[in-house]
Amino acid sequence: MSLDEAVRQLKMATHDAQVAFDLVGLGDLERAQENAVTARTAVDAALLALEQAAKDLTPEQAQDAGERAVAALEEHDSPVHEPTQEHV
C-alpha cells in the first residue's frame, strides 16, 4: 500500500466518524455503530499503509510522497465549478 492509500483511508475514516457522530445526535444508534465500525476499519487500513511506508521510504521520500498524496486527494475533492452564463 502507498501513502495515497493511507491518505484516502484517513479521509474516509474522518467522513465515517462524522456520520456516526451525526447519527448519534439523531438517535439512530444502529447506523451510528455501523459507521463507527467502518471508520475504525478505514483507520486500521491507513495504519497498515503507514507502517509499510515507514519501512520502505526515507524521510525525504515520505515527505514528497505525502505532499503529493494529500494534494491529489484535495484536488480530487475540490468542487468543480460549472460555467456560468457570463462565462459561456
Biopython code that builds the backbone (N, CA, C, O; Angstrom):
import numpy as np
from Bio.PDB.StructureBuilder import StructureBuilder

atoms = [
    (1, "MET", "N", (0.840, -1.182, 0.000)),
    (1, "MET", "CA", (0.000, 0.000, 0.000)),
    (1, "MET", "C", (0.884, 1.244, 0.000)),
    (1, "MET", "O", (2.031, 1.216, 0.445)),
    (2, "SER", "N", (0.324, 2.320, -0.505)),
    (2, "SER", "CA", (1.078, 3.557, -0.644)),
    (2, "SER", "C", (0.538, 4.630, 0.300)),
    (2, "SER", "O", (-0.478, 4.444, 0.970)),
    (3, "LEU", "N", (1.237, 5.736, 0.330)),
    (3, "LEU", "CA", (0.724, 6.864, 1.108)),
    (3, "LEU", "C", (-0.562, 7.408, 0.506)),
    (3, "LEU", "O", (-1.390, 7.974, 1.219)),
    (4, "ASP", "N", (-0.735, 7.241, -0.808)),
    (4, "ASP", "CA", (-2.007, 7.633, -1.428)),
    (4, "ASP", "C", (-3.160, 6.876, -0.765)),
    (4, "ASP", "O", (-4.202, 7.449, -0.448)),
    (5, "GLU", "N", (-2.946, 5.584, -0.566)),
    (5, "GLU", "CA", (-3.982, 4.763, 0.066)),
    (5, "GLU", "C", (-4.176, 5.154, 1.526)),
    (5, "GLU", "O", (-5.310, 5.184, 2.003)),
    (6, "ALA", "N", (-3.117, 5.449, 2.232)),
    (6, "ALA", "CA", (-3.240, 5.870, 3.631)),
    (6, "ALA", "C", (-4.051, 7.159, 3.735)),
    (6, "ALA", "O", (-4.928, 7.281, 4.590)),
    (7, "VAL", "N", (-3.757, 8.107, 2.870)),
    (7, "VAL", "CA", (-4.479, 9.386, 2.877)),
    (7, "VAL", "C", (-5.954, 9.167, 2.546)),
    (7, "VAL", "O", (-6.836, 9.741, 3.184)),
    (8, "ARG", "N", (-6.207, 8.335, 1.548)),
    (8, "ARG", "CA", (-7.595, 8.051, 1.159)),
    (8, "ARG", "C", (-8.354, 7.388, 2.310)),
    (8, "ARG", "O", (-9.495, 7.752, 2.593)),
    (9, "GLN", "N", (-7.731, 6.434, 2.959)),
    (9, "GLN", "CA", (-8.377, 5.740, 4.077)),
    (9, "GLN", "C", (-8.632, 6.686, 5.252)),
    (9, "GLN", "O", (-9.682, 6.613, 5.890)),
    (10, "LEU", "N", (-7.684, 7.565, 5.537)),
    (10, "LEU", "CA", (-7.880, 8.524, 6.620)),
    (10, "LEU", "C", (-9.012, 9.492, 6.310)),
    (10, "LEU", "O", (-9.785, 9.861, 7.194)),
    (11, "LYS", "N", (-9.104, 9.895, 5.064)),
    (11, "LYS", "CA", (-10.207, 10.782, 4.656)),
    (11, "LYS", "C", (-11.550, 10.070, 4.829)),
    (11, "LYS", "O", (-12.516, 10.661, 5.314)),
    (12, "MET", "N", (-11.602, 8.796, 4.428)),
    (12, "MET", "CA", (-12.835, 8.025, 4.592)),
    (12, "MET", "C", (-13.180, 7.854, 6.073)),
    (12, "MET", "O", (-14.345, 7.936, 6.460)),
    (13, "ALA", "N", (-12.163, 7.617, 6.889)),
    (13, "ALA", "CA", (-12.388, 7.430, 8.321)),
    (13, "ALA", "C", (-12.985, 8.691, 8.950)),
    (13, "ALA", "O", (-13.907, 8.609, 9.762)),
    (14, "THR", "N", (-12.457, 9.847, 8.573)),
    (14, "THR", "CA", (-12.996, 11.086, 9.153)),
    (14, "THR", "C", (-14.438, 11.300, 8.720)),
    (14, "THR", "O", (-15.263, 11.765, 9.506)),
    (15, "HIS", "N", (-14.740, 10.965, 7.478)),
    (15, "HIS", "CA", (-16.121, 11.096, 6.997)),
    (15, "HIS", "C", (-17.044, 10.147, 7.765)),
    (15, "HIS", "O", (-18.092, 10.558, 8.262)),
    (16, "ASP", "N", (-16.647, 8.877, 7.858)),
    (16, "ASP", "CA", (-17.485, 7.897, 8.551)),
    (16, "ASP", "C", (-17.650, 8.237, 10.029)),
    (16, "ASP", "O", (-18.724, 8.032, 10.594)),
    (17, "ALA", "N", (-16.602, 8.752, 10.656)),
    (17, "ALA", "CA", (-16.697, 9.154, 12.058)),
    (17, "ALA", "C", (-17.665, 10.331, 12.216)),
    (17, "ALA", "O", (-18.439, 10.375, 13.172)),
    (18, "GLN", "N", (-17.622, 11.273, 11.291)),
    (18, "GLN", "CA", (-18.546, 12.417, 11.360)),
    (18, "GLN", "C", (-19.984, 11.958, 11.173)),
    (18, "GLN", "O", (-20.887, 12.430, 11.865)),
    (19, "VAL", "N", (-20.197, 11.036, 10.237)),
    (19, "VAL", "CA", (-21.553, 10.500, 10.028)),
    (19, "VAL", "C", (-22.024, 9.784, 11.288)),
    (19, "VAL", "O", (-23.171, 9.957, 11.702)),
    (20, "ALA", "N", (-21.161, 8.986, 11.900)),
    (20, "ALA", "CA", (-21.527, 8.292, 13.138)),
    (20, "ALA", "C", (-21.906, 9.300, 14.221)),
    (20, "ALA", "O", (-22.897, 9.123, 14.931)),
    (21, "PHE", "N", (-21.111, 10.350, 14.337)),
    (21, "PHE", "CA", (-21.387, 11.407, 15.317)),
    (21, "PHE", "C", (-22.762, 12.024, 15.066)),
    (21, "PHE", "O", (-23.553, 12.189, 15.995)),
    (22, "ASP", "N", (-23.039, 12.359, 13.819)),
    (22, "ASP", "CA", (-24.325, 12.969, 13.480)),
    (22, "ASP", "C", (-25.493, 12.023, 13.762)),
    (22, "ASP", "O", (-26.552, 12.450, 14.224)),
    (23, "LEU", "N", (-25.289, 10.735, 13.480)),
    (23, "LEU", "CA", (-26.346, 9.757, 13.716)),
    (23, "LEU", "C", (-26.616, 9.570, 15.203)),
    (23, "LEU", "O", (-27.759, 9.335, 15.596)),
    (24, "VAL", "N", (-25.589, 9.671, 16.031)),
    (24, "VAL", "CA", (-25.806, 9.618, 17.480)),
    (24, "VAL", "C", (-26.726, 10.773, 17.875)),
    (24, "VAL", "O", (-27.659, 10.596, 18.658)),
    (25, "GLY", "N", (-26.454, 11.945, 17.331)),
    (25, "GLY", "CA", (-27.282, 13.112, 17.629)),
    (25, "GLY", "C", (-28.723, 12.948, 17.187)),
    (25, "GLY", "O", (-29.628, 13.551, 17.765)),
    (26, "LEU", "N", (-28.939, 12.134, 16.164)),
    (26, "LEU", "CA", (-30.296, 11.862, 15.688)),
    (26, "LEU", "C", (-30.931, 10.683, 16.404)),
    (26, "LEU", "O", (-32.104, 10.379, 16.188)),
    (27, "GLY", "N", (-30.161, 10.020, 17.255)),
    (27, "GLY", "CA", (-30.680, 8.883, 17.990)),
    (27, "GLY", "C", (-30.684, 7.588, 17.205)),
    (27, "GLY", "O", (-31.263, 6.601, 17.656)),
    (28, "ASP", "N", (-30.056, 7.565, 16.047)),
    (28, "ASP", "CA", (-30.007, 6.357, 15.210)),
    (28, "ASP", "C", (-28.733, 5.583, 15.564)),
    (28, "ASP", "O", (-27.737, 5.623, 14.841)),
    (29, "LEU", "N", (-28.797, 4.888, 16.684)),
    (29, "LEU", "CA", (-27.603, 4.247, 17.228)),
    (29, "LEU", "C", (-27.126, 3.068, 16.392)),
    (29, "LEU", "O", (-25.923, 2.819, 16.321)),
    (30, "GLU", "N", (-28.026, 2.345, 15.765)),
    (30, "GLU", "CA", (-27.601, 1.207, 14.942)),
    (30, "GLU", "C", (-26.758, 1.677, 13.763)),
    (30, "GLU", "O", (-25.689, 1.126, 13.500)),
    (31, "ARG", "N", (-27.235, 2.682, 13.062)),
    (31, "ARG", "CA", (-26.461, 3.210, 11.932)),
    (31, "ARG", "C", (-25.193, 3.917, 12.414)),
    (31, "ARG", "O", (-24.167, 3.869, 11.737)),
    (32, "ALA", "N", (-25.253, 4.565, 13.563)),
    (32, "ALA", "CA", (-24.060, 5.205, 14.125)),
    (32, "ALA", "C", (-22.991, 4.152, 14.396)),
    (32, "ALA", "O", (-21.813, 4.370, 14.112)),
    (33, "GLN", "N", (-23.401, 3.020, 14.941)),
    (33, "GLN", "CA", (-22.447, 1.952, 15.224)),
    (33, "GLN", "C", (-21.843, 1.415, 13.923)),
    (33, "GLN", "O", (-20.638, 1.174, 13.859)),
    (34, "GLU", "N", (-22.657, 1.228, 12.898)),
    (34, "GLU", "CA", (-22.152, 0.748, 11.606)),
    (34, "GLU", "C", (-21.096, 1.700, 11.051)),
    (34, "GLU", "O", (-20.057, 1.262, 10.557)),
    (35, "ASN", "N", (-21.362, 3.001, 11.132)),
    (35, "ASN", "CA", (-20.403, 3.983, 10.617)),
    (35, "ASN", "C", (-19.155, 4.071, 11.483)),
    (35, "ASN", "O", (-18.066, 4.328, 10.970)),
    (36, "ALA", "N", (-19.295, 3.862, 12.779)),
    (36, "ALA", "CA", (-18.125, 3.839, 13.656)),
    (36, "ALA", "C", (-17.229, 2.651, 13.315)),
    (36, "ALA", "O", (-16.004, 2.764, 13.339)),
    (37, "VAL", "N", (-17.840, 1.521, 13.000)),
    (37, "VAL", "CA", (-17.063, 0.334, 12.622)),
    (37, "VAL", "C", (-16.341, 0.575, 11.298)),
    (37, "VAL", "O", (-15.171, 0.218, 11.160)),
    (38, "THR", "N", (-17.022, 1.176, 10.324)),
    (38, "THR", "CA", (-16.354, 1.434, 9.043)),
    (38, "THR", "C", (-15.246, 2.469, 9.213)),
    (38, "THR", "O", (-14.229, 2.402, 8.523)),
    (39, "ALA", "N", (-15.428, 3.423, 10.120)),
    (39, "ALA", "CA", (-14.362, 4.396, 10.399)),
    (39, "ALA", "C", (-13.147, 3.687, 10.996)),
    (39, "ALA", "O", (-12.011, 3.958, 10.607)),
    (40, "ARG", "N", (-13.386, 2.789, 11.930)),
    (40, "ARG", "CA", (-12.289, 2.048, 12.557)),
    (40, "ARG", "C", (-11.570, 1.171, 11.532)),
    (40, "ARG", "O", (-10.345, 1.050, 11.559)),
    (41, "THR", "N", (-12.332, 0.567, 10.638)),
    (41, "THR", "CA", (-11.733, -0.270, 9.595)),
    (41, "THR", "C", (-10.846, 0.556, 8.682)),
    (41, "THR", "O", (-9.761, 0.116, 8.303)),
    (42, "ALA", "N", (-11.300, 1.753, 8.327)),
    (42, "ALA", "CA", (-10.506, 2.636, 7.473)),
    (42, "ALA", "C", (-9.236, 3.080, 8.193)),
    (42, "ALA", "O", (-8.177, 3.168, 7.573)),
    (43, "VAL", "N", (-9.326, 3.360, 9.488)),
    (43, "VAL", "CA", (-8.142, 3.738, 10.258)),
    (43, "VAL", "C", (-7.155, 2.578, 10.301)),
    (43, "VAL", "O", (-5.950, 2.783, 10.161)),
    (44, "ASP", "N", (-7.654, 1.371, 10.493)),
    (44, "ASP", "CA", (-6.774, 0.193, 10.505)),
    (44, "ASP", "C", (-6.049, 0.031, 9.173)),
    (44, "ASP", "O", (-4.856, -0.270, 9.147)),
    (45, "ALA", "N", (-6.766, 0.231, 8.068)),
    (45, "ALA", "CA", (-6.147, 0.127, 6.747)),
    (45, "ALA", "C", (-5.094, 1.216, 6.558)),
    (45, "ALA", "O", (-4.024, 0.960, 6.006)),
    (46, "ALA", "N", (-5.395, 2.423, 7.014)),
    (46, "ALA", "CA", (-4.429, 3.518, 6.920)),
    (46, "ALA", "C", (-3.195, 3.213, 7.746)),
    (46, "ALA", "O", (-2.073, 3.486, 7.319)),
    (47, "LEU", "N", (-3.396, 2.654, 8.912)),
    (47, "LEU", "CA", (-2.274, 2.312, 9.778)),
    (47, "LEU", "C", (-1.350, 1.295, 9.111)),
    (47, "LEU", "O", (-0.128, 1.426, 9.189)),
    (48, "LEU", "N", (-1.914, 0.299, 8.466)),
    (48, "LEU", "CA", (-1.099, -0.677, 7.740)),
    (48, "LEU", "C", (-0.279, -0.006, 6.645)),
    (48, "LEU", "O", (0.910, -0.283, 6.486)),
    (49, "ALA", "N", (-0.930, 0.882, 5.889)),
    (49, "ALA", "CA", (-0.226, 1.580, 4.813)),
    (49, "ALA", "C", (0.895, 2.462, 5.370)),
    (49, "ALA", "O", (1.980, 2.529, 4.793)),
    (50, "LEU", "N", (0.635, 3.127, 6.474)),
    (50, "LEU", "CA", (1.652, 3.982, 7.085)),
    (50, "LEU", "C", (2.814, 3.171, 7.639)),
    (50, "LEU", "O", (3.970, 3.571, 7.505)),
    (51, "GLU", "N", (2.516, 2.038, 8.257)),
    (51, "GLU", "CA", (3.586, 1.173, 8.769)),
    (51, "GLU", "C", (4.484, 0.690, 7.638)),
    (51, "GLU", "O", (5.708, 0.675, 7.771)),
    (52, "GLN", "N", (3.869, 0.293, 6.523)),
    (52, "GLN", "CA", (4.656, -0.176, 5.384)),
    (52, "GLN", "C", (5.485, 0.963, 4.796)),
    (52, "GLN", "O", (6.656, 0.778, 4.465)),
    (53, "ALA", "N", (4.883, 2.129, 4.668)),
    (53, "ALA", "CA", (5.606, 3.280, 4.125)),
    (53, "ALA", "C", (6.788, 3.649, 5.021)),
    (53, "ALA", "O", (7.854, 4.016, 4.525)),
    (54, "ALA", "N", (6.604, 3.553, 6.319)),
    (54, "ALA", "CA", (7.688, 3.873, 7.254)),
    (54, "ALA", "C", (8.873, 2.926, 7.069)),
    (54, "ALA", "O", (10.024, 3.312, 7.274)),
    (55, "LYS", "N", (8.584, 1.697, 6.684)),
    (55, "LYS", "CA", (9.650, 0.727, 6.433)),
    (55, "LYS", "C", (10.325, 0.958, 5.085)),
    (55, "LYS", "O", (11.534, 0.770, 4.947)),
    (56, "ASP", "N", (9.533, 1.369, 4.091)),
    (56, "ASP", "CA", (10.010, 1.430, 2.713)),
    (56, "ASP", "C", (10.610, 2.766, 2.298)),
    (56, "ASP", "O", (11.432, 2.809, 1.383)),
    (57, "LEU", "N", (10.219, 3.851, 2.946)),
    (57, "LEU", "CA", (10.596, 5.183, 2.477)),
    (57, "LEU", "C", (11.564, 5.877, 3.424)),
    (57, "LEU", "O", (11.501, 5.705, 4.642)),
    (58, "THR", "N", (12.446, 6.653, 2.846)),
    (58, "THR", "CA", (13.269, 7.543, 3.653)),
    (58, "THR", "C", (12.382, 8.715, 4.095)),
    (58, "THR", "O", (11.312, 8.920, 3.522)),
    (59, "PRO", "N", (12.805, 9.483, 5.098)),
    (59, "PRO", "CA", (12.001, 10.645, 5.491)),
    (59, "PRO", "C", (11.753, 11.621, 4.329)),
    (59, "PRO", "O", (10.673, 12.200, 4.216)),
    (60, "GLU", "N", (12.752, 11.791, 3.482)),
    (60, "GLU", "CA", (12.589, 12.697, 2.337)),
    (60, "GLU", "C", (11.571, 12.136, 1.341)),
    (60, "GLU", "O", (10.729, 12.874, 0.828)),
    (61, "GLN", "N", (11.649, 10.836, 1.073)),
    (61, "GLN", "CA", (10.689, 10.206, 0.170)),
    (61, "GLN", "C", (9.280, 10.269, 0.758)),
    (61, "GLN", "O", (8.308, 10.504, 0.040)),
    (62, "ALA", "N", (9.183, 10.057, 2.058)),
    (62, "ALA", "CA", (7.880, 10.103, 2.716)),
    (62, "ALA", "C", (7.274, 11.502, 2.624)),
    (62, "ALA", "O", (6.077, 11.651, 2.379)),
    (63, "GLN", "N", (8.103, 12.520, 2.821)),
    (63, "GLN", "CA", (7.595, 13.884, 2.727)),
    (63, "GLN", "C", (7.088, 14.171, 1.323)),
    (63, "GLN", "O", (5.999, 14.718, 1.151)),
    (64, "ASP", "N", (7.874, 13.804, 0.324)),
    (64, "ASP", "CA", (7.483, 14.034, -1.063)),
    (64, "ASP", "C", (6.208, 13.260, -1.415)),
    (64, "ASP", "O", (5.273, 13.819, -1.988)),
    (65, "ALA", "N", (6.179, 11.982, -1.070)),
    (65, "ALA", "CA", (5.007, 11.154, -1.385)),
    (65, "ALA", "C", (3.777, 11.629, -0.616)),
    (65, "ALA", "O", (2.668, 11.620, -1.151)),
    (66, "GLY", "N", (3.966, 12.041, 0.633)),
    (66, "GLY", "CA", (2.854, 12.539, 1.436)),
    (66, "GLY", "C", (2.267, 13.828, 0.876)),
    (66, "GLY", "O", (1.048, 13.988, 0.806)),
    (67, "GLU", "N", (3.141, 14.738, 0.483)),
    (67, "GLU", "CA", (2.666, 16.000, -0.110)),
    (67, "GLU", "C", (1.877, 15.732, -1.385)),
    (67, "GLU", "O", (0.825, 16.330, -1.609)),
    (68, "ARG", "N", (2.392, 14.828, -2.220)),
    (68, "ARG", "CA", (1.692, 14.502, -3.466)),
    (68, "ARG", "C", (0.353, 13.822, -3.190)),
    (68, "ARG", "O", (-0.636, 14.114, -3.862)),
    (69, "ALA", "N", (0.311, 12.924, -2.212)),
    (69, "ALA", "CA", (-0.920, 12.200, -1.896)),
    (69, "ALA", "C", (-2.004, 13.141, -1.386)),
    (69, "ALA", "O", (-3.159, 13.055, -1.804)),
    (70, "VAL", "N", (-1.626, 14.039, -0.483)),
    (70, "VAL", "CA", (-2.597, 14.992, 0.066)),
    (70, "VAL", "C", (-3.072, 15.949, -1.025)),
    (70, "VAL", "O", (-4.267, 16.229, -1.126)),
    (71, "ALA", "N", (-2.153, 16.448, -1.834)),
    (71, "ALA", "CA", (-2.528, 17.375, -2.905)),
    (71, "ALA", "C", (-3.459, 16.700, -3.902)),
    (71, "ALA", "O", (-4.434, 17.302, -4.352)),
    (72, "ALA", "N", (-3.164, 15.459, -4.246)),
    (72, "ALA", "CA", (-4.014, 14.741, -5.207)),
    (72, "ALA", "C", (-5.412, 14.537, -4.651)),
    (72, "ALA", "O", (-6.394, 14.689, -5.377)),
    (73, "LEU", "N", (-5.517, 14.195, -3.378)),
    (73, "LEU", "CA", (-6.831, 13.986, -2.779)),
    (73, "LEU", "C", (-7.590, 15.303, -2.678)),
    (73, "LEU", "O", (-8.789, 15.352, -2.952)),
    (74, "GLU", "N", (-6.895, 16.373, -2.286)),
    (74, "GLU", "CA", (-7.555, 17.678, -2.195)),
    (74, "GLU", "C", (-8.027, 18.136, -3.565)),
    (74, "GLU", "O", (-9.109, 18.711, -3.688)),
    (75, "GLU", "N", (-7.222, 17.886, -4.600)),
    (75, "GLU", "CA", (-7.614, 18.246, -5.962)),
    (75, "GLU", "C", (-8.839, 17.452, -6.388)),
    (75, "GLU", "O", (-9.753, 17.984, -7.018)),
    (76, "HIS", "N", (-8.843, 16.181, -6.038)),
    (76, "HIS", "CA", (-9.969, 15.311, -6.398)),
    (76, "HIS", "C", (-11.234, 15.722, -5.666)),
    (76, "HIS", "O", (-12.326, 15.633, -6.226)),
    (77, "ASP", "N", (-11.104, 16.175, -4.413)),
    (77, "ASP", "CA", (-12.257, 16.524, -3.595)),
    (77, "ASP", "C", (-12.737, 17.956, -3.777)),
    (77, "ASP", "O", (-13.803, 18.314, -3.275)),
    (78, "SER", "N", (-11.972, 18.782, -4.487)),
    (78, "SER", "CA", (-12.387, 20.181, -4.646)),
    (78, "SER", "C", (-13.612, 20.249, -5.555)),
    (78, "SER", "O", (-13.738, 19.480, -6.508)),
    (79, "PRO", "N", (-14.507, 21.178, -5.245)),
    (79, "PRO", "CA", (-15.719, 21.285, -6.056)),
    (79, "PRO", "C", (-15.388, 21.722, -7.480)),
    (79, "PRO", "O", (-14.493, 22.533, -7.716)),
    (80, "VAL", "N", (-16.123, 21.167, -8.394)),
    (80, "VAL", "CA", (-15.958, 21.530, -9.797)),
    (80, "VAL", "C", (-16.850, 22.732, -10.054)),
    (80, "VAL", "O", (-18.038, 22.718, -9.730)),
    (81, "HIS", "N", (-16.280, 23.753, -10.625)),
    (81, "HIS", "CA", (-17.043, 24.961, -10.903)),
    (81, "HIS", "C", (-17.690, 24.834, -12.277)),
    (81, "HIS", "O", (-17.011, 24.688, -13.293)),
    (82, "GLU", "N", (-19.016, 24.894, -12.282)),
    (82, "GLU", "CA", (-19.749, 24.855, -13.533)),
    (82, "GLU", "C", (-19.675, 26.238, -14.176)),
    (82, "GLU", "O", (-19.725, 27.255, -13.483)),
    (83, "PRO", "N", (-19.557, 26.271, -15.493)),
    (83, "PRO", "CA", (-19.529, 27.581, -16.130)),
    (83, "PRO", "C", (-20.860, 28.308, -15.949)),
    (83, "PRO", "O", (-21.930, 27.717, -16.093)),
    (84, "THR", "N", (-20.775, 29.587, -15.632)),
    (84, "THR", "CA", (-21.993, 30.381, -15.514)),
    (84, "THR", "C", (-22.309, 30.994, -16.860)),
    (84, "THR", "O", (-21.505, 30.929, -17.790)),
    (85, "GLN", "N", (-23.470, 31.581, -16.957)),
    (85, "GLN", "CA", (-23.907, 32.159, -18.229)),
    (85, "GLN", "C", (-22.929, 33.224, -18.711)),
    (85, "GLN", "O", (-22.688, 33.348, -19.912)),
    (86, "GLU", "N", (-22.367, 33.990, -17.784)),
    (86, "GLU", "CA", (-21.456, 35.057, -18.191)),
    (86, "GLU", "C", (-20.117, 34.496, -18.675)),
    (86, "GLU", "O", (-19.376, 35.200, -19.361)),
    (87, "HIS", "N", (-19.787, 33.235, -18.333)),
    (87, "HIS", "CA", (-18.543, 32.624, -18.771)),
    (87, "HIS", "C", (-18.695, 31.784, -20.027)),
    (87, "HIS", "O", (-17.715, 31.244, -20.540)),
    (88, "VAL", "N", (-19.907, 31.673, -20.519)),
    (88, "VAL", "CA", (-20.150, 30.826, -21.694)),
    (88, "VAL", "C", (-20.024, 31.634, -22.953)),
    (88, "VAL", "O", (-20.193, 31.099, -24.049)),
]
sb = StructureBuilder()
sb.init_structure("model")
sb.init_model(0)
sb.init_chain("A")
sb.init_seg("    ")
for serial, (resi, resn, name, xyz) in enumerate(atoms, 1):
    if name == "N":
        sb.init_residue(resn, " ", resi, " ")
    sb.init_atom(name, np.array(xyz, "f"), 0.0, 1.0, " ", f" {name:<3s}", serial, name[0])
structure = sb.get_structure()
